[in-house]
Amino acid sequence: MYTEFISAEGLIRHGQKSIRKLAINDQERPIGIQLYGHVTDSMTEATRIAEKSNPELIDLNYGCPVKKIVRSGAGAAMMRNISHMVKMTEEVVKTTSLPVTVKTRLGWDESSKNILDVALRLQDTGIKLITIHARTATQLYRGDADWTLIGVVKNHPQIYIPVIGNGDVDQPEKAKNMFDQYGIDGIMIGRAVIGKPWIFRDIKYYLETGKKLPHPGIKEIVELARLHFSKSLEYKGERKGVLEMRRHFSNYFKGLPDFRELRSKLVTSTDVNEILKLLEIILKRYKGFDNW
C-alpha cells in the first residue's frame, strides 16, 4: 500500500490536510508514505516528519502529471530536470534509514522517453525500488499504456533493484501478461480499483489458478459500498465524504441494467440518509442479480 501523495511543503508547514494523510492503519501495512515536491530541503524535512508515522518505506512521486502539481515543479515536472531529481533523491536517501523508492514515468514526452537512463541514475542514489507508469507526462492518462520500455528497464543487465509496472492493469489477464512478457517484479494498480476493490483478489486468484472468479453479487457490492461510504464520512467529514463517494458509487454499480435514474440520484444527493436508502433500494431491486 501507498498513502495518497503528500505535499512536502504542506507537511513542513504543518498543514492539517497533509498531516491527516500520514495516518496509517496497521491493516494497511506494509505501507509507504508518498511525498512530492521540488525543493530539496523541504523534501528532506518532510521525510523526517513522515518517518515519525513509522511507515515501511518513503516513496518519492516523480510521476504525477496533474497541471497544478507540474506547474509547481513537482511530480512529473521533475522529468524535465533529471539532474535535480537525482540530487534530491540522493539527499532524501541520506536523510532516512528507511528504504526510499521512486515512482515516475517513461519520460516527459514522446521525444524524451529516457526512463532507462533515469532508472540507472536513480539506482545509483541508493533507492531500493522503482515504479514506472507506462506513459509519458504529457500523455496524462490518455492512450494505451506502453509497457515495452518497462521491460527494457527490468531486463537491462545493470538494473538490480526491483521494477514495478503501472498503467492500465484492470483485468487479471493483463496482470499475468505483464509478468510473463516483461518479467517485472510486481504491478501497481491505481485507477482500476475505483469501484472495483476486489480487483486484487481477482488478480491473485488468476495468477495462482489460471481461472477467473465470478463478478461479486449485488449483496456483496452494496455491503462494500456502505462500508466505503461510512469510512469516507468518518475520515473526510459529511460534505467532502459525500462528494468524493460519487465517482465510486457510479463505478460500483456500473453495468447494472436500467440503472440511469438511480445512478442520477445516487451521485447528486447530498443527504446521507437518502443515499443509504438508495443503496437499500438497489439491494432490493437487484436482489439475486449476479450476472454482470
Secondary structure, DSSP 8 states (H G I E B T S, - for coil): -B---EEHHHHHTT-HHHHHTT---GGG-S-EEEEE-S-HHHHHHHHHHHHTT--SEEEEE-----HHHHHTT-GGGGGG-HHHHHHHHHHHHHH-SS-EEEEEES-SSGGG--HHHHHHHHHHHT-SEEEEESS-TTTTT-S----HHHHHHHT-TT--S-EEEESS--SHHHHHHHHHHH--SEEE--GGGTT-TTHHHHHHHHHHHS-------HHHHHHHHHHHHHHHHHHH-HHHHHHHHHHHHHHHTTT-TT-HHHHHHHTT---HHHHHHHHHHHHHHTTT----
